[in-house]
Amino acid sequence: MAYFYGILIGIGISVLTLVIISVIRRRMVDKEGTVAELIRDFFPEGTVETLTITERKFPYRVRADLQRAVDRWIAENAQLECFHGIRKEYDFMGITLAGCMFGNTSDPAYIVPPEYEDIDVGEQEPARVIKNGIWLFKAEDEPVALLLSFRGGPCDSKQMVVQFQTCKSPEAMQLATRFFDVLEAIIKESSSYRGKVLSFDQLDDAYSGESVGIRVHHLKTVQRDEIVLPAETIQLIERNVIKFASQREQLVRLGQSSKKGLLFYGVPGTGKTHTIHYLAGVLKGHTTLLISADEVKDLSEYMALARLLQPSVVVMEDVDLIARDRSDLTNPVQESMLNRLLNEMDGLKEDAEILFILTTNRPEALEAALASRPGRIDQAIEFPLPDEEGREKLIRLYARDLMLSEDCVAEIVRRTEGVSAAFIKELVRRSVQMHLESNGGPSVTPQNVDEALNEMLFHGDKLSLKLLGASSRIGYKARE
């Protein structure tokens, strides 16, 4: 019996809770107003049932440009009546104008202060993007309700939805068509991201609190004299990248393709990434997309962005991680990723202004099909270990304002045959550390260099040598 009374009490409490929630909601509606009331009050009496809604969906990652496009069109074409934020309890499922007007009365869409996201677009100020908002205005004497909203559940792809609600007259329908034509043209301008260095944000690690989606990278500026490679290698890079980009228009007029694929290869630490940073800075007007091997799953989206923002440079480092020889692939997923890369490179039109730069430390491991077909890899460029002249340039470059005697420079050059640029950079830094610890004179001495080399080569192990970009014989050369 007590159990039965417990059930009745529980039911009573649940009913009372629902009644209280209903009363609170009614009071909120009376106090704040609903979107349905807002729309019905705005449109002329008797026209609400004759309205029409035109909808377009846009990728979530272009929402910064979408917001700018909406703001620009309204500023240039509309007499704004009001603007509000919208809140709905289950708004992740999407807010629509029809749903706001004729949806579930127990879950109405409320008028609330607008909620914005700050999006880093690589400029001094972030772009402010509304989450869910409604504009009511007149354009060409036609009343319009414009909705911009986010749509996407936990397992769904994210989208931004734009709905343009107006009357069914031919004039109003033409206005909606012109609105979306202008919107699409402005988005294609992609002023937020064009000409910048981009990648997709993979993790929720934006400690600034700014929403990203597309991450804008601020690469260190690299000057041409900071590229220490053999003259023939530099000429090959400049002819196939910088000069090619400047001659694109002429090449197309003469019936030649405007796309190209390059492979940068060489042992670690020889300047492949450093050179890419230089090219990203010197290719004015080009958008650079940085793709890591684990992002091949997003390659289709990257390529859609590359086509939208062309002329563009698509950089994929350590391509051997996904483009190994088919005989070395161990599962269907790896082969699928390889095929995806090959298909995307093949699928580009001849007039696409897209340059692929792939890098690898192991060119011998690459799938032959990657380079066997013209249009995938058109030129392979080796980044060799620095020769004697190159090592001297690197030492002076990394030493910068340090006082290094000519004897000290010559000693480092002599004892670093067979090392990478990365090794020399670390050697200079560690020599400076030795100098600071010894409280020496105004300049680094050969003794400081000797101590640094001993620590790097003889107190470490084979793995340290490999990580620092030293050949197996450097230790013996240093002992001489």
C-alpha positions in Angstrom: 0.0 0.0 0.0 2.8 2.4 0.9 4.3 1.6 -2.5 1.1 2.6 -4.2 0.9 5.9 -2.4 4.5 6.6 -3.3 3.7 6.2 -7.0 0.8 8.6 -6.7 2.9 11.2 -4.9 5.6 10.8 -7.6 3.0 11.3 -10.3 1.6 14.4 -8.5 5.0 15.9 -8.2 5.7 15.4 -11.9 2.4 16.9 -12.9 3.0 19.9 -10.6 6.5 20.4 -12.1 5.0 20.4 -15.7 2.4 23.0 -14.7 5.0 25.2 -13.1 7.2 25.0 -16.2 4.2 25.8 -18.4 3.4 28.8 -16.3 7.0 30.0 -16.5 7.1 29.6 -20.2 3.8 31.5 -20.7 5.3 34.3 -18.5 8.5 34.3 -20.6 6.4 34.5 -23.8 4.4 37.5 -22.4 7.6 39.2 -21.2 10.1 38.5 -24.0 7.8 37.8 -27.0 8.2 35.1 -29.5 9.5 35.1 -33.0 6.1 34.1 -34.3 4.5 37.3 -32.8 7.4 39.3 -34.2 6.9 38.1 -37.7 3.1 38.4 -37.6 3.3 41.9 -36.4 5.8 42.9 -39.1 4.0 41.6 -42.2 0.8 43.2 -43.3 -2.4 41.7 -42.0 -3.6 38.8 -44.0 -0.3 38.1 -45.8 1.3 35.7 -43.3 -0.3 32.7 -44.8 0.8 33.7 -48.3 4.5 34.0 -47.5 7.2 32.0 -49.2 10.6 31.0 -47.8 13.8 30.5 -49.9 16.6 28.6 -48.2 20.3 28.1 -48.9 22.8 26.0 -46.9 26.5 27.0 -46.5 29.5 25.1 -45.1 30.1 25.9 -41.4 33.7 26.9 -42.1 32.7 29.9 -44.3 30.5 31.5 -41.6 32.8 34.5 -41.2 32.4 35.4 -44.9 28.7 34.5 -44.7 28.2 37.0 -41.9 30.1 39.7 -43.8 28.0 39.0 -46.9 24.7 39.3 -45.0 25.8 42.5 -43.2 27.0 44.1 -46.4 23.8 43.3 -48.4 21.5 44.6 -45.6 23.6 47.8 -45.3 23.5 48.5 -49.0 19.9 47.4 -49.9 17.6 47.3 -46.8 15.7 49.7 -44.5 16.2 47.7 -41.3 13.2 47.5 -39.0 14.8 45.4 -36.2 17.3 42.7 -35.5 17.2 40.1 -32.7 18.8 36.9 -31.5 16.7 33.8 -31.4 16.7 31.0 -28.8 15.0 27.7 -28.9 15.5 24.8 -26.4 16.5 22.3 -29.1 18.1 24.8 -31.5 21.0 22.4 -32.4 18.4 20.6 -34.6 18.0 23.8 -36.5 15.8 26.9 -36.4 13.5 27.6 -39.3 11.1 30.5 -39.9 8.3 28.1 -40.6 9.1 26.3 -37.3 9.2 29.6 -35.5 5.7 30.6 -36.8 3.8 27.3 -36.8 5.9 24.9 -34.7 5.4 23.3 -31.3 3.7 25.8 -29.1 5.3 24.2 -26.0 8.8 25.0 -27.4 8.5 28.4 -29.1 11.4 30.4 -30.4 12.1 33.4 -28.2 13.5 36.8 -29.0 16.7 37.2 -27.0 19.8 39.4 -27.1 22.0 38.3 -30.0 24.8 35.8 -29.2 28.0 36.2 -31.2 31.1 34.0 -31.7 34.5 35.6 -32.2 36.3 33.9 -35.1 40.0 34.3 -35.6 40.5 35.2 -39.3 44.2 36.2 -39.0 43.4 39.9 -38.7 43.8 42.4 -35.9 40.2 42.0 -34.8 38.3 38.7 -34.9 35.2 38.4 -37.0 31.9 38.5 -35.0 29.4 35.9 -36.2 25.8 35.6 -34.9 24.8 32.1 -33.8 21.1 32.5 -34.5 19.6 35.8 -35.6 16.6 37.3 -37.5 16.5 40.6 -39.4 13.2 42.3 -40.4 13.5 44.9 -43.1 12.1 46.4 -46.3 14.0 46.1 -49.6 12.5 47.5 -52.8 9.3 48.1 -50.8 9.0 44.4 -50.0 8.8 43.2 -46.4 11.4 40.6 -45.7 12.3 38.3 -42.7 15.9 37.0 -42.9 17.1 34.2 -40.7 20.7 33.1 -40.2 21.1 30.0 -38.1 23.4 27.2 -37.2 22.3 23.6 -37.8 24.0 20.4 -36.8 23.7 17.8 -34.1 26.4 15.9 -32.3 26.7 13.3 -35.1 25.7 15.6 -38.1 27.8 17.8 -40.2 27.7 21.5 -39.2 26.0 24.0 -41.6 24.9 27.6 -41.6 21.4 28.1 -43.0 20.0 31.3 -44.5 16.3 31.7 -45.0 14.7 34.6 -46.9 11.0 35.0 -46.2 8.8 37.3 -48.3 5.6 37.4 -50.2 4.8 35.2 -53.2 4.6 38.1 -55.7 7.0 37.8 -58.7 8.8 41.0 -57.6 9.5 39.5 -54.2 10.6 36.2 -55.6 13.1 38.0 -57.9 14.4 39.9 -54.9 15.1 36.7 -53.1 17.0 35.4 -56.2 19.1 38.5 -56.4 19.8 38.4 -52.7 21.3 34.9 -52.9 23.2 35.6 -56.1 24.9 38.6 -54.3 25.4 36.5 -51.2 27.1 33.7 -53.2 29.3 36.2 -55.1 30.5 37.8 -51.8 31.3 34.5 -50.2 33.3 33.4 -53.3 35.4 36.5 -52.8 36.4 34.9 -49.4 38.0 38.1 -48.1 38.3 36.5 -44.6 40.8 33.8 -45.7 42.0 34.5 -49.2 45.8 34.9 -49.5 46.5 33.5 -46.0 48.1 30.3 -44.6 45.3 28.0 -43.5 44.5 24.6 -42.0 41.4 23.0 -40.5 41.1 23.2 -36.8 41.1 19.6 -35.5 41.0 20.1 -31.8 39.1 22.2 -29.3 42.3 23.8 -28.1 41.7 27.4 -28.9 42.7 28.8 -25.5 41.8 32.3 -26.5 38.2 31.2 -26.5 37.8 32.2 -30.1 36.0 29.9 -32.5 38.1 28.9 -35.4 37.0 26.0 -37.8 39.7 27.3 -40.2 42.9 28.1 -38.4 45.0 31.0 -39.8 48.7 30.5 -39.3 51.2 33.3 -38.9 54.4 31.9 -40.3 57.7 33.4 -39.6 58.8 35.6 -42.5 61.7 33.9 -44.4 63.9 36.0 -46.7 65.5 34.6 -49.8 69.0 35.0 -48.4 67.9 32.7 -45.5 67.4 29.8 -47.9 70.8 28.1 -47.9 70.7 25.5 -50.7 72.8 24.9 -53.8 72.3 27.5 -56.4 70.9 24.9 -58.9 68.3 23.8 -56.3 67.2 27.4 -55.6 66.9 28.0 -59.4 64.8 24.9 -59.8 62.5 25.9 -57.0 62.0 29.4 -58.2 61.4 28.3 -61.8 58.8 25.7 -60.8 57.0 27.8 -58.2 57.6 31.6 -58.3 58.2 32.0 -62.0 55.5 29.4 -62.9 53.0 31.4 -60.8 53.9 34.7 -62.5 53.6 33.1 -66.0 50.4 31.3 -65.4 48.2 33.6 -67.5 50.6 33.4 -70.5 50.8 29.6 -70.2 47.1 29.3 -70.2 46.8 31.5 -73.3 49.2 29.2 -75.0 47.2 26.1 -74.1 49.3 24.9 -71.2 48.0 23.6 -67.8 48.0 26.0 -64.9 48.3 23.3 -62.2 51.5 21.6 -61.1 52.7 19.1 -58.6 56.1 19.2 -56.9 57.9 16.7 -54.6 60.4 18.1 -52.1 62.6 15.3 -50.8 65.7 14.9 -48.6 66.8 13.8 -45.2 65.3 15.6 -42.2 66.5 19.0 -41.4 67.6 20.1 -44.8 65.2 23.0 -45.2 62.0 21.6 -46.9 59.6 23.2 -44.4 61.8 26.3 -44.1 61.6 26.8 -47.9 57.8 26.3 -47.9 57.5 29.2 -45.4 59.6 31.3 -47.8 57.3 30.4 -50.7 54.2 31.1 -48.7 55.4 34.6 -48.0 56.6 35.4 -51.6 53.6 34.1 -53.5 51.4 37.1 -53.0 47.7 36.6 -53.5 48.1 32.8 -53.1 46.3 30.9 -50.3 48.4 28.2 -48.7 46.7 25.1 -47.2 48.7 23.0 -44.8 47.6 19.4 -44.6 49.1 16.9 -42.2 49.0 13.1 -43.0 46.3 12.4 -40.5 44.0 15.0 -42.2 43.7 13.1 -45.5 40.1 12.2 -44.3 39.3 15.9 -44.9 41.1 16.1 -48.2 37.9 16.6 -50.2 37.0 19.6 -48.0 40.6 21.0 -48.3 40.4 20.7 -52.1 37.0 22.4 -52.2 38.6 25.3 -50.2 41.6 25.3 -52.5 39.4 25.6 -55.6 37.3 28.4 -53.9 40.4 30.3 -52.8 42.6 29.8 -55.9 45.3 30.6 -56.8 46.3 28.3 -54.0 49.2 26.1 -52.8 48.3 22.8 -51.2 51.1 21.5 -48.9 51.2 18.0 -47.6 54.2 17.1 -45.5 55.5 13.6 -44.9 53.4 12.3 -47.7 55.1 8.9 -47.5 52.9 8.3 -44.4 49.9 7.9 -46.7 51.4 7.4 -50.1 53.6 4.4 -49.5 54.1 1.8 -52.2 50.9 -0.4 -52.4 52.9 -3.5 -51.6 53.7 -2.0 -48.1 50.1 -1.1 -47.3 48.7 -3.3 -44.5 45.0 -2.5 -44.5 42.2 -1.2 -46.8 42.1 2.2 -44.9 45.6 3.0 -45.9 44.9 2.1 -49.6 41.7 4.2 -49.4 43.7 7.3 -48.2 46.2 6.8 -51.0 43.5 6.5 -53.6 41.8 9.6 -52.2 45.0 11.6 -52.7 45.6 10.3 -56.3 41.9 11.0 -57.2 42.0 14.6 -55.9 45.2 15.3 -57.8 43.8 13.7 -61.0 40.4 15.4 -60.6 41.7 19.0 -60.9 40.9 20.7 -64.1 43.7 21.8 -66.4 42.9 25.5 -65.7 42.9 25.1 -61.9 45.4 27.5 -60.4 46.5 25.0 -57.7 50.1 24.0 -56.9 50.7 20.8 -54.9 53.9 20.6 -52.8 54.5 17.2 -51.2 57.4 16.6 -48.9 59.0 13.3 -47.8 62.2 12.1 -46.1 61.8 8.7 -47.8 61.2 9.1 -51.6 62.1 5.5 -52.2 59.0 4.4 -50.2 56.5 6.3 -52.3 53.9 4.7 -54.5 55.1 4.7 -58.1 51.7 5.8 -59.4 52.1 9.1 -57.5 54.9 10.2 -59.9 54.3 8.1 -62.9 51.4 10.1 -64.3 52.0 13.7 -65.6 49.9 16.2 -63.6 50.5 14.5 -60.3 54.2 15.1 -59.7 55.8 17.2 -62.4 59.1 17.9 -60.7 61.0 16.2 -57.9 63.5 18.5 -56.1 66.2 17.1 -53.8 67.2 19.0 -50.7 70.8 17.8 -50.1 72.9 18.1 -47.0 74.8 21.4 -47.1 78.2 21.5 -48.7 81.2 23.4 -47.3 80.0 26.7 -48.6 76.5 26.1 -47.4 77.7 25.1 -43.9 79.6 28.4 -43.6 76.5 30.4 -44.7 74.3 28.5 -42.2 76.8 29.2 -39.4 76.8 32.9 -40.1 73.0 32.9 -40.5 72.3 31.2 -37.1 75.1 33.0 -35.3 73.4 36.4 -36.2 74.8 39.0 -33.9 77.3 36.7 -32.1 81.0 37.4 -32.4 82.5 34.4 -34.1 86.1 34.5 -35.1 87.1 33.3 -38.5 89.0 30.5 -36.9 85.9 29.4 -35.0 83.8 29.5 -38.2 86.4 27.5 -40.1 86.6 24.9 -37.3 82.8 24.4 -37.3 82.8 24.0 -41.1 85.6 21.5 -41.0 84.0 19.4 -38.3 80.4 19.3 -39.5 80.7 17.6 -42.9 77.7 15.4 -43.5 75.3 17.2 -41.1 72.0 18.9 -41.8 71.1 22.6 -41.4 69.1 21.6 -38.3 72.2 20.1 -36.8 74.2 23.3 -37.4 71.5 25.4 -35.9 71.5 23.4 -32.7 75.3 23.3 -32.6 75.5 27.1 -32.7 72.9 27.4 -29.9 74.7 24.8 -27.7 78.1 26.5 -28.3 76.5 29.7 -27.1 75.3 27.9 -24.0 78.8 26.6 -23.3 80.1 30.1 -23.7 77.6 31.5 -21.2 78.4 28.8 -18.7 82.1 29.4 -18.9 81.6 33.2 -18.4 84.0 33.6 -21.3 85.0 36.7 -23.3 83.1 38.6 -25.9 82.9 35.8 -28.4 82.3 32.1 -28.7 85.6 30.2 -28.8 86.7 27.0 -30.6 86.8 25.4 -27.1 83.1 26.1 -26.7 82.4 24.5 -30.1 84.4 21.5 -29.1 82.5 21.0 -25.9 79.2 21.4 -27.7 80.2 18.8 -30.4 81.4 16.4 -27.7 78.0 16.6 -25.9 76.0 16.2 -29.1 78.0 13.4 -30.7 79.8 11.4 -28.0 77.7 11.8 -24.9 74.5 10.9 -26.8 73.7 7.8 -28.9 72.8 6.9 -32.4 69.2 8.1 -32.0 70.5 11.5 -31.0 72.6 11.7 -34.1 69.7 10.7 -36.3 67.3 13.2 -34.7 69.9 16.0 -35.1 70.4 15.1 -38.8 74.0 13.9 -38.6 75.4 11.1 -40.8 76.9 8.1 -39.2 80.5 9.2 -40.0 80.2 12.7 -38.4 81.5 11.4 -35.0 84.7 10.1 -36.6 85.2 13.3 -38.5 84.8 15.4 -35.3 87.5 13.4 -33.5 90.2 14.1 -36.1 
